[in-house]
Amino acid sequence: MAAQIPPQVKTFLDKPLFAVLATQSPSGRVQATPVWYMLADGHILINTSAGRTKLRNMEANRGVALAILDRENPYKYVQIQGKVVKFDRESGAKDIDRLSQRYHGRPYQYPPTDNPKNRITIRIEPERINTMGF
């Protein structure tokens, strides 16, 4: 069941902070990766490139957790536990540009190892939200 994001948490999440995404491999190994994110229609939207470990983990196990810390006060944070509800290969290139605009104020600069066709947007439905310092 989707959790509603309280207004003060939404305001916090609207800042371009970094999230740490935790996923679990089929063998049970946990992986944590810093990611860009944004709120979109009640979901947490992230983006990755085909072939990445976090993507393989989420395809095998849709349960994830995100931790988002305040830059000025790391004791103020939001933890979101949720599940992946969509892998969107159609919007991947557009969404990485949206995220890059949010974090850098310009379209995404592709490294030589990546290209727009590889980008995949992941939509995460929050199921549980915990906060500290609010």
Secondary structure, DSSP 8 states (H G I E B T S, - for coil): ------HHHHHHHTS---EEEEEE-TTS-EEEEEE--EEETTEEEEEEETT-HHHHHHHH--EEEEEEE-SS-TTSEEEEEEEEEEEESSSHHHHHHHHHHHHHSS-----TT--GGGEEEEEEEEEEEEEE--
